[in-house]
Amino acid sequence: MSAPIPSLSPAAAPWLSIARQFNALTKPRVIQLIVFCALIGMVLAVPGVPTLSQLFTALMACVGVWLVAGAAAAFNCIVEQHIDAKMKRTSWRPTARGELSNTQTLWFSAVLGLTGSVLLYVWVNPLTMWLTFATFVGYAVIYTVILKPLTPQNIVIGGASGAMPPVLGWAAMTGDVGPEALVLFLIIFLWTPPHFWALALYRVEDYRKSGLPMLPVTHGSEFTRLQILLYTWVLFAACLLPFMLGMSSWLYLATAVVLSLWFCIYAWRLMRNYSDALARETFRFSLIHLSVLFAALLLDHYLL
């Protein structure tokens, strides 16, 4: 007979549940993409194979960015807890369900943010710390508190915060912000609106109930779909810049053309024949687009 599977003690189970709740506040899937994009900025900033010292700096930078990004996500959960409770997509969050208090969440956010900032200042460099702190303020305060409930262009303007990770990564390894980092920033900045508007299209009733002025609510589905199409075309052009500026070679170019053309086709289909299922497919593909695009930059950097 096989040995019985050990179970958690009654005393340990509540602590594990609380740990999961705090982890949920950090929006782990979003943070994974943030850290990945920051890592791409670090890799591209270092020609050739990094030294052990550079690897240590990159590790500390990834941890620091993860901590501050988690702090921003937790603070966002406090501000939007009543909105989250009205939306199916976010009603499970611990703050929306009242499982964690505002005080607990605020302390958690403060500890993560302070720890991450100190780590970046001491083990990386002050510029990266200040840029990361500015990103925190841009997302948690300017976007979440001011822009999101105020204007349907919230995603466009607030997208600047979401586009910062490769800039943070570049600054971590070089101590400055080069034009290459700004190209990566531009790609994510232009990718953000079609990504979120595709989500908003099939979640429009949720956003209407929440009272947030998302573009499909304020301007309708057809206008939003047109904006998605236009943004994917401009994004296509921006995705060619790394090759045009000598940051990459043919491997990246081929990948960028295929992915961006595919994104444009999704946007065109969405414009011509809308369905919630297609909007959901478009949203999911947008995640694939950015992830594979940056992975191609990574491979291109080391293989060619």
N, C-alpha and C positions, 0 to 999 in steps of 0.2 A: 504494500500500500504506500502511496505517496504521502509525504509529510504534510500535515495541515498548514494552510497558508496563515501566517501570523496576522493578527488584526491589531488595529490601533487601540490603545487603551482609551477608556472613556474620557480621561483627562486630556489626552493628546488631540482627540478629534476636534474639540472647539477651537484649539489653537491653529490647527491645520485649516479649518474653515475660514478663520479670520485672516490667515496669511493669503489664502486664495482671494479673498475679498479685496485686500490691499493690492495684490498683484493685478487684479482686474481694473483697478483705478488707473493703472499706468498704461492701459490700452496696449498690451504686449505686441499684437500684430503690427500696429502702426509704428511702434518703436523699433521693431525689427527692420522695417523698411528705412526708417530714419538713420539708424546706425549703419546699415548697409550702404546707403548713399554717402554718408560721412566717410566710410571706409574707402569708397571709390575715390573720393577727393584726396585722401591720404596716399593711396597707392599711386595715383597719377602725379602727385607732387614729388615723388621720389623716383629719380631715374634709376633703372636697373633694380637689382635685388637689394632690399633694405638691410641695414646693419642691425645687430642686436639692440643697439641703443635706439634706433628708429622703430624697431618692432615694439620695444617697451613703451615708447612715446605713443605709438598708435594704439596699443592696448589701453593705456591710461586715458587716452582721448576717447576711445569707444565707450569705456565705462563712465567717464564723466558726462559725455553727451547723453548716454542712456539714462543716467540719474536725473539730469536736468530736464530732459524730455519727459520722463516719468512724472516729475514734479509738476510740469506744465499740464500734463494730462489729468493728474489728480485735481489740480486747481480748477481745471475746466469742468470736472464732474461736480464740484461744489456750485459753481456759477450756474450750471445748466441742469441742476437736479430736477427742477419742476418741469422743465422742457423735456428732459429725458424720460420722465415718468409718463408723458403723454404719447411717446413714440414707441412702436413695437421694437424697432431696431436697438433702442437704448434703455428700455424700461427695466431690463435685468440688472443694470448697474447698481452696485451696493448703495450708493448715495440716493439713487432714484427710489429704491425700495426701503430706504430708511435703516438699512443694516449697519451702516457706518454713519456716525454723526459728522456734522460739519467741523467740529473741533478736532476729532480724530483725523479726518481727511486733511485738514489744514496743517496740522502738525506733521503728518506724513509727507505732505508736499514740501513743507519747509525743510525737513530733515534731508530729504532727497536732493532738493535744490542746493542747500548749503553744502552738503557733502560733495556733490558733483562739482560745484563751483570751486571749492577749496582744492579738490583733486586736480582740476584743470589748471588752476593758477600755479600750484606748486610743482606738479609733475609734467605739465605740458608747456603752456606759456600764458601770460596775462591776456594777450590779444584774443586767444581762443576762448578764454573764460568770459571776457566782456562781450564777445560776439554771441556766445551761447546764452549769456544772461539777457542780451538784447532780443534774442530769438524767443526766450521765455516770455519777456514782457510783450513782444509783438503778438504772440499766440494767445497767451493766457489773459492779457488785459486788452490790448488794442483790438484784436480780432474777436475774442469771445465776449468781452463786456461791451465794447463800443460798436464795432462794425457789424457783427452777425445779426443783432436785432434791429439794425438801423437801415441797411441798404441791401438790395438784391445783388450788388456787386461785392458783397462781403468775401466771397471765395476768391475773386480776382485780386482784391487789395490784400486780403489776409494771406493769400498764397505766397507772399514774400517770405513769411516766417517758415512755411513748409518747404521752401526752396533753399533754405540756408544750410542743410547738412553737408553738402560737398564743400561749401565755403569754409565751414568749421573744420572739416577734415584737412583741407589745403592749408589753412592757417596753423593747424596743429603741427604740421610737418615743416613748414617753411617760415613761420612767424610773420607772414604777410598774406595779402589777398591778391593773387595774380589774375590776369585776364582769363586764363583757362578755368579758374574756379567760377568766374562770372558767367562763362558759357554754360557750365553745368547748372548754375543757378537759373539761368534763363530757360533751359530745357524743362526743369521741374516747375518753374513758375507758369509756363505756357501749358504744361500737362495738367496742372491742378484743376482749372475750370471744367474742361470736358470730362474729367474723371468724376468730380463731385456732382456736376449737373446730370450726368447719366444716372447716378444714384438718386438724385432728387426727383427725376422724372418718374421712376417707379415707386418712390416713397412720397409722392406729392401730398397725399392725404395726411400722412404723418406730419409733414411740415406745415400743412394748413392748420391742423389741430394745434400744433405747437405755437403758432403765431409768428414763426420766423419768416421773414420776407425772402425766401429763396426764389430764384428766377422763375421756375415753373409755376409758382403760386402767384407772383406779381405780374408776369408777362405771358404766361400760358405755355403750353407744350410746344407749339410750332416755333415760336420765337426762340425758346431754349434750344431746340434741336438745330435751328439755324446757327446759333452761337457755337454749339458743339462742333458743327461741321467746319465753320470758319476757323475755330481754334485749332482743329486737327491739321488743317492746311498750313497754318503758321507754324505749328509745332513741327511738322514735317521739315520745313526749311531750317528751323533751329537745330534739329537733330543732325543736320549735315555739317554744322559748324565745326565740331571736333575734327572731322576729316579735312575740311577746308583750311583750318588753322594749324594743321600738322600735329594735332594731339593724338591722332590715331591713323590707322592704315585701312586697307581694303576689307579686312575682316569686319571691323566695326561698320564701315560704310554699307556693306551688303546687308548686315543685320539691321541697321537703322532704316534703310530704304524699305526692306520687307515689312518690318514692324510698323513703320509710320504709314506706309501705303495701306496696310491691313486696318490700321486704326481709322484712316480716312474712309475706307470702304464701310466699316461699321457705322461711322457717322452718317454716311450717305444713305445707307439702308435705313437707319433710324429716322432720317429726314423724310424719306419717301414713304415708308410703311411702318409706322410706329406700333410697337407692342411693349408691354411691360417686360415680357421675356427677353426681347431684343435689347431693351435698355439695361437689363440685368447682365446680359452677355457682354454688352459694351463696357459696363463698369468693371466686370471681371477681367476683360481683356486689357483694360487700361493699366491694371496692376501688373499683368504679364508684360505689357509694353515697356514700362519703366524698369522693371526688374531685369528683364532680359537685355534691354538696351545698355544698362550700366554694367551688367555682367559681361557683355561683349566688349565694353571699354576695358574691363579688367583683363580679359583674355588677350585682347589685342595688345595691351601694354607689355605683357610678358612673353607672348608667343611670337610676335612679329617685330 
